[in-house]
Structures are given as structure tokens and as C-alpha cells.
Amino acid sequence: MKLTSALSKILEEDPALFWEQHGDTHEVILWGQGDIHLQVTLDRLARKYKLPMSAHTPQVPFKETIRNAVSKVHGRYKHQTGGHGQFGDVYLDLQPLPRGSGFDFSESIVGGVVPRQYIPGVEMGVRESLVRGPLGFPVVDMSVTLKDGSYHAVDSSEQAFKMAARQAMQEGMALGNPQLLEPIVSVMVSAPNDATSKVLRLLNGRRGQVLGYGGKVDWVGWDEIQAQIPQVEMQDLILELRSLTMGVGFFRWEFDRLQEVPEKIAERLTTQAASGA
């Protein structure tokens, strides 16, 4: 890929840059030391490597889950077109899992009401439904169990059971009281100690939780502030930090966990997702 090759060469010349392709949003994300640094890099891509790029603020990888368990939600797919039809019928149990658990699929079929060869189709339909939940985001921290169902000796197929499972999931996730989740990141901010109080106010104003602060080791006159903050609040943090510290403050961060989004903010984000904004 021409872009990958060009970015690799630019990173060799400028180790302050870093790029990645995000696994959830599939965006190519370029990290640098601020807007000017990134704009200069984009100009180099266009001028030196003939790769004019359009850029935007990276998407925040929100997720969603369910709050409540849902029992025996029914999905039935029946389609007749002449000749063999399509028939699949399933009952699923949906259960919320502790944060960070991911996803689990199981079955407790008794008496062959769903033949073994069709169960992979049910799981496939369930997993496809997790790509976009009722709030518009990928679904995590949930278990799904195939509990019951029925089949037709002629018309049933793996595809029909996949479609039936998708119908059941669509209804079940909506009934489960869906909850929006946002990534929370751990941040370590470095700043001159005469700006520490301003940095603390900055973090608190962005829904951050300050965990502690103290002198930065081997940096006379500097403090380190440790905090946790929603990733969505990180978008232009560097600009405000530089403004408060006369251009010298900096930070490093890493993903910590997913956490429930406050209701008012969740309403705004789900509205944007529904409109495609």
C-alpha cells in the first residue's frame, strides 16, 4: 500500500510521529505533537509522496451493552418463493456480563429441536448483530444462549437460522435496556509546577478524575498529574494544555476501561449516530 510505505518513511525521518489503523473504526490515525506538526506531515505526504490526504478528528470507539437480561426472545425466518422455502426458528436468552468480559455464545438445546448443523448459523447471525446495536455502536459484555427453536425437514438451512437469530437479536437487544459505553483513558500530564493548579481545573472540567500529582522525577520545577478521563474529552486537550503552560506541557495516555456514559451525553451521541453525523 502506497500510504503505508510513505508513512513508514516519514516516521523514520521523524520519530515524534506515530500512526496506526484502529481496529474498531478502521481509520488510519496519525499521532503527532500538535496541529502544526500534523499539518506539516500532511503537507509532506502531498508534496513529496503525491498523496494528498483529507483529515478529520478521529472517531471515538464507543460501544454499547444491555443493562437487563432478556429471556426466550423469539426469532422466526420463513420465506417461500416456489420450490424449497427457507425456515428457521430460535429462542435466545440475552444476559449482561461484567465490564470487560467481551462476548460469549452457548447453547442448551435438548431433543434436537435445532439440529446441530444449524447451530453455527445461529451463532453467525448473533455475532453479525453485534456489529451495530440499537444505539448504533458495536455491542460488548453480553452472553447469548440458544435455548429452543424448531426446524422444517425440507426448508431449514444454516442461512435461515442465521436470519432468525438476527431477528431475535434485534428485538432482544432493544428490550435489554441498551447502555452506551465510552472508553476511559489513563493520562499522565507533565507541566511546570506553576501551572499545576490550572491543569487540575482543566482535567476536572473535562469530566476527568484526578488520581494524584507530585514532582516529576529529575525535572526540577515540574509536576506530573495522574488522571482518568473520557477519551472523547481528549480531542483538543493538547491545545489547551499548551496554552496553559506556554507551549511546554505534554502528556501520555493509554486505554484503561469502558464506562457507562452519563444519560444526557448518551442521548446526544446516539442521536448523532442515528443521523450518521
N, C-alpha and C positions, 0 to 999 in steps of 0.2 A: 504494500500500500504506500503510495507516494507521500501521504501526510505523515504516516508513522516514521518513514525514513527521514523526512525533513525535520520532524520534531526531535528525533534521536540525535541528529547532527547539531541542532541548536542547543540541546541540553549538554552536549559535550563542550560547547563553547561557553555556556552559561549555567553552571551548576546550581544557581539560585532558582532555576526553573524546575518544575516537575509536572508531568502530565499523566493522566490515567483515563481509561474508558470505564465509566461507572457501571457496575453490574446490574443495577436496578433501572436507572434512567437511560442507559446506553449512550449517554453523552460523552464526547471527548472533552475532558476538563483540563484546563491549563492553569497551574498554580504559579504565582509569582510574588513579587514584593510590593504589589500595589497596582493601581490602574495604569500608571505611566509605564511601568515595567512591562505589563502585559500588552499594552498598545504598541510599544516599540517592538515586541516579539511578533505581534501580528503583522506589523509593517514589514518586518524582515521576511516573514513567510511569503508575503505577497511580492516583495521586490526581488529577493534572492532566489526563491524556490518556485515562483509563479503560482502561488497558492493563496489567492485572495479568500479570506475567511469572514463569514458573518459570525458575530459573537453575541452571547447573551448571558445573563446571570444564571449559574447552574440551578437546575431544579433541586428542591429538597426531597429526598426519598421518603415521603410519608408512607405509612402503612395503615391498615385497619384490622380490627378483630371484632369478635362478638362479646357482649357482656353476659348474655344469658344462654343457658342450654336450650336446645330445641329437640324434641323427641318425635321420632317417626314422621318426619316431613316427607310428603309423598311426591314422587315424580313419575309421570307415565308418558311415554312417547309411542304414539300409534299413527301410522301413516300407510295409506293404501293407494296404490297407483295402477292397479291391474297387475296380475301375476302375483308374485310374492310381495307381501307388505313388510312393514317394519313395526316391531313391538318390543318395548322394554318397560319394566315396571319395578320401581325401587322405593324402599323406605329407609331414610337415613336419620341417624342421630348426630347432632352437632353439639360439641362441648368446648367451652373456652378453656385454654391452657394457661399456665403461669407465663409471665412475660419472659420472652427469650426462648420459649420451648420450640418454636417453629410450627411444624405441621405433622400430623400423624393420621394415617388411614388404616382401618382394620375392618374385619367383617365377622359377623356371628351368625352366618346363615345355617339354618337347620332344615334338613329334609330335602335339600336340593331345589328349593323354591327359586333360587337363581343359580343356574348351572355354573360350575367352576370356570368354564371357558369364557363366561361373560363378565366375571368379576374384574379382570383387568380393564375392560371397557368402562365399568363404573368408576374405578379409580382414576382413569384418564379424564373422564368428564368432571370429576370432583376437582382434580388438580388444575384443569383448564379454567374452572370457575374462580380459582384463587387469584388469577392474574388481575382481575378487576372486580372488586366487591361493590356492594350497593352504594358506598360513599365515593367510589371512583378510584380506589387505590388498591394495591396488592394486599392480600389477606394473609395474616400470620397468626401464630399462637392459638391454634384450633385443632381439635381432633374430629374426625368424621368416621362413623361406623355404619357399615351396611348391615341393616338389621333384618330386612324382609323384602319380599318382592314376588313377582310372578313372571312367567315367560310363556311364549307360544312355540309349540314344537316346530312349526314351519317358518313363522315370520320373525322370530327373535334373532338378533345378531349382536355382536360386540358394539357396533356403531349405534344401534338402537338403545342399548343400555347406557352408552356414553351420553346420548342426548337426554335420556330420562334422568340421569344423575345431574346433568347441568340444570334441568328444570327444578329438581328438588333443591339444589344448592342455591339457586336464585331466590327461591321462596324462603328457604331456611335461614340464610344469612340476613335477609331483611327482617325476619321475625326475631332474630337473636339480639336485637338492640345494638346495632353496629356502633363501634367506638373508633374514632380517629386516633392514631398514634404518631408521634413525631420523634425524630432522632435527637437525643440529648448528647452533647459532646463535652468532654473534659478539656478545659482550657488552662494553659499556664501563661500568664501575661507578664512580661518584663517591662519595667518602666522606671524612670528616675523617681526616687522616693518623694520628691516634692510634688509629684503628680499622682501619688498613690490614692489619695482621697478622691480625686476626680475619676480615676479609673474604677474605683469601687462603685461610685454613683453610676458610671456608665454601664457597668455589668448589671447592677440591680435594676436599672431602667430597661434592660433588655430581657427581663424575666430570668436573669441569672441568679444562681445560688453561690455565694462566695464561701469557700470551704476554709480559707485561711490565707495569710500572707506574712511575709517576712523578708529579711535581707537576702539579696541574691548572692550566692556563694562566689567569692573572688571578684565581685563587681561593686566597688566602693560607691556608695550613694545610689544604689539601685535596689528595688524591691521586686519580688516575684509574688503574683497573686494567683492562687489556685481557685478555679470556679467551675461550675457546670452550667451550661446554657443551651437552650434550644438551638439546633443548627440553623433554623430559619432566621434567627436573630444575628447570625454571624455574617450575613451577606456583605455589609459595608462596615463591619466593625473596625477593620484596619484603618479606614479613612478617619473615623472619629478618634481612634487611639493615637494616630499620628498627629492629629490636630491638637490633642490634649498634651502631647509630650514633645512638641516642637520637632516632630518628624522622626524621633528615635525609638519610640516604643514598638514592641513586636510581641508576637505570641506564637505558640504551637498548640495544636489541638488534635484530639483523636475521638472516634466514636466511643460512647460509653454504653448507651442503652436506648430502648424505646420507652416512651412515656405517654400517658393519655394527654390529649390536647384540651385546654380549657374550652368550655362549651361555646363561648362567643367567637373565639378564634376558629374553632372547628366549623362552625356554621359558615363563616366567610370562605374558608378553604374548600369546603365541599361544594359550595355554590360556584366557585371558580373552576373546580374540576368538572362539574356538570356542564358548564358553558364552554369548556375547552380552553379557558384563559390560562 
